[in-house]
Each structure stands twice: as structure tokens, then as C-alpha cells.
Amino acid sequence: MGHRIAAGLLAIVGAANAGLGAWSLTAGGPELTTGVAWGLVVAGLLTLAAGVLVWRGSRLTRLVALTIFGVLLLAQLTGLVGGGQFAAEDFGRVVVLAVLVLALALAGGREGGRSRR
């Protein structure tokens, strides 16, 4: 069951990133450069795909996602400690990354109650 929570969180984060990127490519969205907007779309779709694979029980995908988001969390915390500035968007980013890393870390074990052969 824990891997399904982690998969759902990955899917939510992926859909949010892809949606934000797509929205910024339209006239009414936030002002991001075209490269950043497409980067958000691609990263969001990859994260969404990782969520689907984790939902289906892929341990490798879960470990890769845990590594990537763990490094992002570590980089964010290191930047905050080194820079000394702490804005509201930094807090939100740290909380989302921490919850995602925690869910992925706790999703280990026998996923889905099935044995894979």
C-alpha cells in the first residue's frame, strides 16, 4: 500500500509540473522562458510516468526516483543553509520534496503484496 501512496504523490507532482509548463506556454500562464516551460512539461511527464511505474510495483523506478528527489532535497537544503535567505516558495519546495522522499523511502518492502518472478 505504501508504494501506491508514493506513486500517487509522484503522479500529482508530475501532473502539476507538466500542467504549469503547458500553462506557461499559453498567453495566460506565468512568464517563464520557452526552454524552462518545455523543461517543466518534459520533467512533469517523466515524473508522471515514474508514478505509474511505481504504482505497478517497479522497485527500480522507485529507487531511481528516491535518488533523484533525495538529491534535489539535499541541494535545496544546502542552498538554504549556505544562502541564508528563506522565502515562502523555498519552504513549500522543501516540504513537497521531503514528503515525496519520505513516501518513496517508506514504500520499500514487498510492494503490492505480490511476489515477482
C-alpha positions as CSV (number, residue, x, y, z in Angstrom):
1,M,0.0,0.0,0.0
2,G,2.9,2.4,0.7
3,H,4.1,2.2,-2.8
4,R,0.7,3.4,-4.0
5,I,0.9,6.5,-1.8
6,A,4.4,7.3,-3.2
7,A,3.1,6.6,-6.8
8,G,0.2,8.9,-6.2
9,L,2.4,11.7,-4.9
10,L,4.7,11.3,-7.9
11,A,1.7,11.5,-10.3
12,I,0.4,14.6,-8.6
13,V,3.8,16.3,-8.7
14,G,4.3,15.3,-12.3
15,A,0.9,16.4,-13.4
16,A,1.4,19.8,-11.6
17,N,4.8,20.4,-13.3
18,A,3.5,19.4,-16.7
19,G,0.4,21.5,-16.3
20,L,2.4,24.5,-15.1
21,G,4.8,24.2,-18.0
22,A,1.9,23.8,-20.5
23,W,0.1,26.8,-18.9
24,S,3.1,29.0,-19.2
25,L,3.4,28.2,-22.9
26,T,0.0,29.8,-23.4
27,A,-0.6,33.5,-23.2
28,G,-2.3,33.5,-19.8
29,G,0.2,31.4,-17.9
30,P,3.1,32.5,-15.7
31,E,6.0,34.2,-17.5
32,L,8.7,31.5,-18.0
33,T,11.1,31.3,-20.9
34,T,10.1,28.8,-23.5
35,G,13.0,26.4,-22.6
36,V,12.1,26.4,-18.9
37,A,8.4,25.8,-19.8
38,W,9.2,22.9,-22.0
39,G,11.6,21.6,-19.4
40,L,8.7,21.6,-16.9
41,V,6.5,19.8,-19.3
42,V,9.1,17.1,-20.0
43,A,10.1,16.7,-16.4
44,G,6.4,16.5,-15.3
45,L,5.6,13.8,-17.9
46,L,8.7,11.8,-16.8
47,T,7.6,12.1,-13.2
48,L,4.1,11.1,-14.0
49,A,5.4,8.1,-15.9
50,A,7.5,7.2,-12.9
51,G,4.4,7.4,-10.7
52,V,2.6,4.9,-13.0
53,L,5.6,2.5,-12.9
54,V,5.9,2.8,-9.1
55,W,2.1,2.1,-8.9
56,R,2.7,-1.1,-10.9
57,G,5.4,-2.1,-8.4
58,S,8.7,-1.2,-10.1
59,R,11.3,-1.2,-7.4
60,L,14.0,0.1,-9.8
61,T,11.8,3.1,-10.7
62,R,11.1,3.8,-7.0
63,L,14.8,3.7,-6.1
64,V,15.7,6.0,-9.1
65,A,13.0,8.5,-8.1
66,L,14.1,8.3,-4.5
67,T,17.7,9.1,-5.5
68,I,16.7,12.0,-7.8
69,F,14.3,13.6,-5.4
70,G,16.7,13.0,-2.4
71,V,19.5,14.8,-4.3
72,L,17.1,17.6,-5.1
73,L,16.1,17.9,-1.4
74,L,19.7,17.8,-0.3
75,A,20.6,20.5,-2.9
76,Q,17.7,22.7,-1.7
77,L,18.6,22.4,1.9
78,T,22.3,23.0,1.2
79,G,21.4,26.1,-0.8
80,L,19.2,27.4,2.0
81,V,21.8,26.9,4.7
82,G,24.5,28.5,2.5
83,G,22.4,31.4,1.3
84,G,20.7,32.3,4.5
85,Q,17.5,33.5,2.6
86,F,14.3,31.6,3.2
87,A,11.4,32.6,1.1
88,A,7.9,31.1,1.2
89,E,8.4,29.3,-2.1
90,D,11.6,27.7,-0.7
91,F,9.6,26.4,2.3
92,G,6.9,24.9,0.0
93,R,9.5,23.3,-2.2
94,V,11.3,21.7,0.8
95,V,8.1,20.4,2.3
96,V,7.0,18.8,-1.0
97,L,10.4,17.3,-1.6
98,A,10.6,16.0,2.0
99,V,7.2,14.4,1.8
100,L,8.0,12.8,-1.5
101,V,11.3,11.4,-0.4
102,L,9.8,10.1,2.9
103,A,7.0,8.4,1.0
104,L,9.4,6.8,-1.5
105,A,11.7,5.7,1.3
106,L,8.9,4.1,3.3
107,A,7.4,2.4,0.2
108,G,10.1,-0.3,0.3
109,G,9.5,-3.9,1.1
110,R,7.0,-6.3,-0.5
111,E,5.1,-4.0,-2.9
112,G,1.6,-4.8,-3.7
113,G,1.7,-7.9,-1.6
114,R,2.7,-9.9,-4.7
115,S,5.8,-11.8,-5.3
116,R,7.5,-11.1,-8.6
117,R,9.1,-13.9,-10.6
